[in-house]
Amino acid sequence: MKVKDFNTIRKMVKAYMNTLNLDDCKAELIEKGLLTSNKKLKKGENANFGLELLPSVLSGANLCPGAGKCKLTCLAFSGVGNIIKSKKMITGTELSAPLKAKARRTFVFLNDKDWFVSLLKSEIAHKNNMGKLSGQDVYFRLNVTADVDWRFLTDQLTEINFYDYTKLWNRVSTYNYKFTFSASEHTTHEMIADKVSQGENVAVVFDSNKLPNKFLNFEVINGDKNDDRSQDPSGVIVGLVLKSTVGGKDATDFAFKVAA
């Protein structure tokens, strides 16, 4: 997606959020819930649930402080619902239903965070209990499309398993909250090697549909196969292929060359 198209969508999101009513949005979230399980989250052996908020600066607040050009091809713009409305969004005529849903969740998060977190805790507890009853391990990814600091919550819920991708490289994984650090156009090979050498995992988007077996002499595992990041071995590259989103695959500055 081009920057001007991103800015067009941001204006539409702002206009849409100005029409929202907090009580109406809360009522919807109580009925429909906050946590989702999309196609990728359902892959793998675990029961994975995610929270999808608006990415980067679309909401007016920056929910992805480490984002670079990835904001132009964010997963928030992927999926059939977005692709169908692609032309209408970049021309500023209609916002997609998936982005509207993220906007409503984000609106409540920004305007009544305490209420939002209370509902989130309730859902996490319920889904975790249901998972135990069905014999599944349950994991929660609270930043499917954002990069919010959730440590205040994960440190409280010590019996719950969390995982996330993050572009904030100063974050530290804990026993119940595992990070996979995401490389960007500002990430050097030295930074990646240093992080992986410390036993952390780094997600790298490659400019090819075929992942290499190794990158910078480190093992590459297929991060698109499933979303069970908490089950990954330590000290590996989590390889990802560039996804099609609104505007296609034209913003590839953050994708690394397979031959590197």
Wavefront OBJ file of the C-alpha trace (Angstrom):
o trace
v 0.000 0.000 0.000
v 1.238 3.490 -0.782
v 1.585 6.063 1.979
v -1.158 8.219 0.477
v -3.523 5.225 0.510
v -2.673 4.533 4.138
v -3.414 8.154 4.995
v -6.735 7.950 3.141
v -7.731 4.922 5.207
v -6.575 6.650 8.387
v -8.881 9.590 7.632
v -11.798 7.215 7.095
v -11.040 5.428 10.362
v -10.959 8.743 12.212
v -14.283 9.779 10.695
v -15.820 6.416 11.569
v -14.549 6.494 15.164
v -16.065 9.970 15.584
v -19.493 8.392 15.007
v -19.098 5.719 17.691
v -20.929 5.627 20.996
v -19.068 4.108 23.940
v -22.075 2.388 25.516
v -23.124 0.856 22.191
v -19.613 -0.455 21.573
v -19.429 -1.936 25.068
v -22.734 -3.697 24.570
v -21.458 -5.217 21.324
v -18.240 -6.394 22.938
v -20.132 -8.045 25.783
v -22.285 -9.875 23.227
v -19.611 -10.804 20.682
v -16.454 -10.809 22.779
v -12.987 -9.351 22.317
v -10.959 -12.413 21.453
v -10.985 -14.081 18.053
v -9.442 -17.135 16.442
v -8.647 -16.538 12.782
v -7.452 -19.057 10.193
v -3.788 -18.921 11.238
v -4.511 -18.901 14.974
v -6.485 -22.112 14.484
v -3.504 -23.853 12.906
v -1.377 -25.981 15.203
v -2.084 -28.185 18.184
v -2.888 -25.485 20.732
v -6.043 -23.426 21.157
v -4.829 -19.941 20.255
v -6.922 -16.809 20.712
v -6.018 -13.287 19.655
v -6.944 -9.673 20.195
v -7.137 -7.519 17.063
v -6.878 -3.755 17.550
v -6.135 -1.062 14.982
v -2.436 -1.010 14.087
v 0.099 1.833 14.248
v -1.522 5.288 14.115
v -4.830 4.433 12.445
v -6.777 5.128 15.656
v -5.067 8.467 16.319
v -2.975 6.860 19.058
v 0.187 4.958 18.172
v -0.440 1.345 19.165
v 2.679 0.109 17.330
v 5.510 2.397 18.521
v 8.134 0.298 16.733
v 6.374 0.154 13.371
v 8.120 1.202 10.209
v 7.015 0.466 6.655
v 5.324 -2.716 7.861
v 2.357 -0.507 8.725
v 1.636 -0.315 4.982
v 1.266 -4.100 4.650
v 0.039 -4.932 8.151
v -2.009 -8.086 8.655
v -4.830 -5.783 9.720
v -5.247 -5.072 5.985
v -5.245 -8.728 4.917
v -8.094 -11.187 4.515
v -11.002 -11.445 2.109
v -13.045 -8.725 3.800
v -10.298 -6.165 3.262
v -9.251 -7.272 -0.206
v -12.836 -7.058 -1.489
v -13.083 -3.464 -0.280
v -9.531 -2.604 -1.352
v -10.399 -0.174 -4.157
v -13.119 1.527 -2.166
v -10.781 1.998 0.792
v -7.882 3.522 -1.106
v -10.285 5.896 -2.841
v -11.787 6.895 0.489
v -15.332 5.751 -0.246
v -15.890 2.807 2.120
v -14.168 1.241 5.112
v -14.092 -2.555 5.355
v -16.051 -4.459 8.003
v -12.880 -5.987 9.568
v -11.338 -2.538 10.066
v -14.590 -1.212 11.512
v -14.642 -4.075 14.021
v -11.060 -3.312 15.043
v -11.998 0.363 15.311
v -14.837 -0.389 17.725
v -12.600 -2.501 19.955
v -9.880 0.134 19.862
v -12.373 2.903 20.608
v -13.333 1.193 23.868
v -9.699 0.406 24.707
v -8.720 4.057 24.320
v -11.755 5.535 26.071
v -12.284 3.132 28.986
v -9.200 0.991 29.384
v -10.162 -0.299 32.855
v -13.497 -1.601 31.567
v -11.804 -3.087 28.500
v -9.194 -4.910 30.594
v -11.872 -6.252 32.959
v -13.764 -7.756 30.028
v -10.527 -9.101 28.559
v -9.618 -10.809 31.845
v -13.041 -12.407 32.011
v -12.769 -13.778 28.475
v -9.246 -15.057 29.016
v -10.298 -16.923 32.157
v -13.329 -18.440 30.421
v -11.481 -19.581 27.302
v -8.617 -20.934 29.383
v -11.023 -22.978 31.511
v -12.861 -24.295 28.453
v -9.536 -25.304 26.931
v -8.572 -27.248 30.014
v -11.912 -29.069 29.995
v -11.336 -30.087 26.358
v -7.766 -31.176 27.075
v -6.096 -28.422 25.029
v -3.303 -26.050 25.949
v -4.562 -22.487 25.565
v -2.422 -19.528 24.482
v -3.324 -15.878 24.017
v -1.836 -13.451 21.496
v -2.937 -9.975 22.557
v -1.128 -8.200 19.714
v -2.352 -9.845 16.533
v -2.409 -6.457 14.760
v -0.874 -4.040 17.285
v 2.144 -3.868 19.605
v 0.766 -2.754 22.972
v 2.750 -3.347 26.169
v 0.608 -5.931 27.998
v 3.096 -6.809 30.742
v 0.885 -5.113 33.343
v -1.714 -7.786 32.551
v 0.453 -10.825 31.882
v 2.302 -10.281 35.165
v -1.053 -10.458 36.957
v -2.305 -13.572 35.154
v 0.631 -15.796 36.004
v -1.230 -19.045 35.286
v -2.116 -18.001 31.730
v 0.114 -18.516 28.669
v 0.735 -15.540 26.372
v 2.850 -14.933 23.276
v 3.353 -12.080 20.825
v 5.413 -10.708 17.980
v 7.023 -7.362 18.774
v 9.201 -4.792 17.059
v 10.292 -3.331 20.405
v 13.603 -5.078 20.908
v 14.057 -3.966 24.511
v 11.233 -6.210 25.658
v 12.040 -9.358 27.588
v 10.228 -12.683 27.486
v 8.927 -14.094 30.770
v 7.950 -17.634 31.696
v 4.307 -17.020 30.733
v 4.768 -14.386 27.987
v 7.038 -15.335 25.084
v 8.103 -12.774 22.490
v 9.185 -13.337 18.916
v 11.089 -10.242 17.840
v 10.218 -8.915 14.377
v 12.907 -7.633 12.031
v 12.174 -4.430 10.105
v 13.890 -2.328 7.453
v 15.889 -0.778 10.310
v 17.116 -4.121 11.647
v 20.681 -5.032 10.717
v 22.013 -8.528 10.268
v 24.167 -7.925 13.335
v 21.097 -7.105 15.430
v 19.365 -10.282 14.304
v 22.409 -12.456 14.968
v 22.912 -10.912 18.406
v 19.305 -11.486 19.444
v 19.188 -15.079 18.183
v 22.542 -15.820 19.817
v 20.936 -14.840 23.120
v 18.393 -17.619 22.672
v 15.581 -15.353 21.489
v 13.716 -15.900 18.225
v 13.500 -13.346 15.430
v 10.764 -13.261 12.789
v 12.061 -12.356 9.337
v 9.848 -11.655 6.336
v 11.509 -12.891 3.137
v 10.966 -11.564 -0.376
v 10.276 -15.046 -1.722
v 7.488 -17.610 -1.552
v 10.071 -20.207 -0.547
v 11.820 -19.907 2.803
v 15.545 -20.624 3.107
v 16.753 -23.424 5.365
v 19.194 -21.056 7.029
v 19.656 -17.314 7.368
v 22.828 -15.778 8.814
v 23.823 -19.380 9.657
v 20.806 -19.819 11.930
v 18.037 -22.377 11.405
v 14.895 -21.035 9.748
v 11.562 -22.507 10.799
v 8.292 -21.944 8.941
v 6.301 -19.346 10.876
v 3.383 -19.571 8.445
v 2.768 -23.255 9.139
v 0.961 -22.443 12.378
v 0.790 -19.813 15.111
v 2.157 -21.961 17.937
v 5.072 -19.623 18.597
v 5.299 -20.707 22.233
v 6.288 -24.171 21.015
v 9.204 -22.971 18.867
v 12.742 -24.017 19.789
v 14.913 -21.205 21.130
v 17.482 -19.367 19.045
v 15.926 -19.694 15.580
v 14.729 -17.493 12.734
v 10.955 -17.598 12.297
v 10.588 -17.307 8.536
v 7.541 -15.608 7.012
v 6.596 -14.873 3.414
v 5.241 -11.473 2.434
v 1.434 -11.482 2.533
v -0.982 -9.878 0.109
v -2.867 -7.012 1.724
v -4.701 -3.899 0.525
v -2.465 -2.473 -2.215
v -0.691 -5.774 -2.889
v 2.970 -6.442 -2.108
v 4.545 -3.186 -3.298
v 6.007 -2.123 0.083
v 8.812 -4.655 0.516
v 11.593 -2.586 2.078
v 11.303 -4.606 5.299
v 11.503 -7.976 3.493
v 14.905 -9.660 3.497
v 16.461 -11.350 0.487
v 16.581 -15.127 0.696
v 20.117 -15.209 -0.706
v 21.459 -12.997 2.132
l 1 2 3 4 5 6 7 8 9 10 11 12 13 14 15 16 17 18 19 20 21 22 23 24 25 26 27 28 29 30 31 32 33 34 35 36 37 38 39 40 41 42 43 44 45 46 47 48 49 50 51 52 53 54 55 56 57 58 59 60 61 62 63 64 65 66 67 68 69 70 71 72 73 74 75 76 77 78 79 80 81 82 83 84 85 86 87 88 89 90 91 92 93 94 95 96 97 98 99 100 101 102 103 104 105 106 107 108 109 110 111 112 113 114 115 116 117 118 119 120 121 122 123 124 125 126 127 128 129 130 131 132 133 134 135 136 137 138 139 140 141 142 143 144 145 146 147 148 149 150 151 152 153 154 155 156 157 158 159 160 161 162 163 164 165 166 167 168 169 170 171 172 173 174 175 176 177 178 179 180 181 182 183 184 185 186 187 188 189 190 191 192 193 194 195 196 197 198 199 200 201 202 203 204 205 206 207 208 209 210 211 212 213 214 215 216 217 218 219 220 221 222 223 224 225 226 227 228 229 230 231 232 233 234 235 236 237 238 239 240 241 242 243 244 245 246 247 248 249 250 251 252 253 254 255 256 257 258 259 260
